[in-house]
Amino acid sequence: MAYVISDSCISCGSCAGGCPVGAISEGDGKFEIDADTCISCGACAGACPVGAISEE
């Protein structure tokens, strides 16, 4: 199951740097995860300083 980024995202970019498959990109006001590319590894959730990332 893919991970998602909630509205509590502060757009710091920590998650994007930790994604091994490049599934995270900057969207409109927050970062977004491409569900088709996401391999559900959880690296992004561990990198998020505000806990804005969770499994869908």
C-alpha positions as CSV (number, residue, x, y, z in Angstrom):
1,M,0.0,0.0,0.0
2,A,1.4,3.4,-0.9
3,Y,2.2,6.1,1.5
4,V,0.5,9.5,1.5
5,I,1.5,13.0,2.7
6,S,-1.1,14.9,4.8
7,D,-1.8,18.6,4.9
8,S,0.6,18.9,7.9
9,C,3.5,18.8,5.4
10,I,5.8,21.7,5.9
11,S,7.5,21.3,2.5
12,C,10.9,20.8,3.9
13,G,11.9,18.1,1.3
14,S,13.4,15.6,3.8
15,C,11.1,12.9,2.5
16,A,12.1,13.4,-1.2
17,G,15.8,12.9,-0.4
18,G,15.1,9.7,1.4
19,C,13.0,8.0,-1.3
20,P,15.0,5.3,-3.0
21,V,12.7,5.3,-6.1
22,G,12.1,9.0,-6.6
23,A,8.3,8.8,-6.0
24,I,8.1,12.1,-4.1
25,S,7.9,15.5,-5.8
26,E,7.0,19.0,-4.7
27,G,3.3,19.7,-5.3
28,D,1.1,22.7,-4.8
29,G,1.8,23.7,-1.2
30,K,3.1,20.3,0.0
31,F,5.1,17.4,-1.3
32,E,3.2,14.5,-3.0
33,I,3.9,10.8,-3.4
34,D,3.2,9.0,-6.8
35,A,1.3,5.9,-5.7
36,D,2.3,4.0,-8.9
37,T,6.0,4.5,-8.1
38,C,5.9,4.1,-4.3
39,I,7.3,0.7,-3.2
40,S,5.9,1.2,0.4
41,C,9.3,1.0,2.0
42,G,8.5,3.6,4.7
43,A,11.8,5.6,4.3
44,C,9.9,8.8,3.7
45,A,7.8,8.4,6.9
46,G,11.0,8.0,8.9
47,A,12.5,11.1,7.4
48,C,9.5,13.4,8.0
49,P,10.2,15.7,11.0
50,V,6.5,16.4,11.5
51,G,5.0,13.0,11.0
52,A,3.0,14.0,8.0
53,I,3.4,10.7,6.1
54,S,1.4,7.6,6.7
55,E,0.3,4.4,4.9
56,E,-2.8,4.9,2.8
